């Protein structure tokens, strides 16, 4: 069972919930945690596992073979991302805009745009007791997160043993990277906070997940700040609030030391039990 | 000298668009001929990715020696403009075309793109 932990707003507690849920579930089951917030993965600060393997990831982009080129401009006219331009007697490739569709390379009548590997990022696999943990991290300077997220999911599907639970720590927001991180999930937990900002972005995330037809549940973190509007919204929309986490100095201190909340706090353990119980009910 | 402007209108009273890639119009002033022509760039609204490079390509085809704009082109657009040895002046966002041209003539506009 694959559970994505996402949010609209950043900093609501995705990583906190993901690492605690994964390591807590791993006490009694086989579990896998994927950190697919590839622009700034930080679950590893909390998991502290043993490194098993490192797998570099690549993506393909065209390079211009000047001597072979006829300067017909077909490549530039076909690229919907404007990643190839014809400038007078030169063809310019902007690899950061390339989405690796291969159209230019395939349609070039003289094969003057061979595809070439470019570094995309790295996938690191760790083990912490019964938990497998995959951290995917973009190469510095690479702008597109989605290709690495897709490759990471393929890697997990093809290379790793099946586990009872797969948790995904997703990127914030509701753009391509968040969609790719959530779209193979069986269930999506949206973490929010009871503030106007939290509610605003929760709405966006809920609408996005409804487009993807995903079953969702909401966890409201930092109870005690803000107002009741998030709860009112969830009630009106028929969305289950599957857990709440209190705003406390204790949790903030544990977080600042990269320690796990469930090992110190019994109420929080019950919250995780309840969330896991709800997740199992989805099957 | 041929001077290109990013603008939200088509005449000397048009306001300089501070955005480079998503400017509504590119205006080209030919100082020798004292002639101002406009290129409609409004289809850029439909472009999801690579607006900067596409606008840069249009400017490349117009072959000006000077560009007067607001915030300046981004990295990809600038890589294209670099192929044509263009003098880029920024900081004209919000001025009218006439004000921006005079400011350029009086050396009041900063030189170079933001990645220069």
Interface residues (C-beta under 8 A of the other chain):
Chain A: X80 X81 X82 X83 X85 X86 X87 X88 X90 X92 X94 X96 X97
Chain B: X47 X49 X50 X51 X53 X54 X56 X57 X60 X76 X79 X80 X83 X84
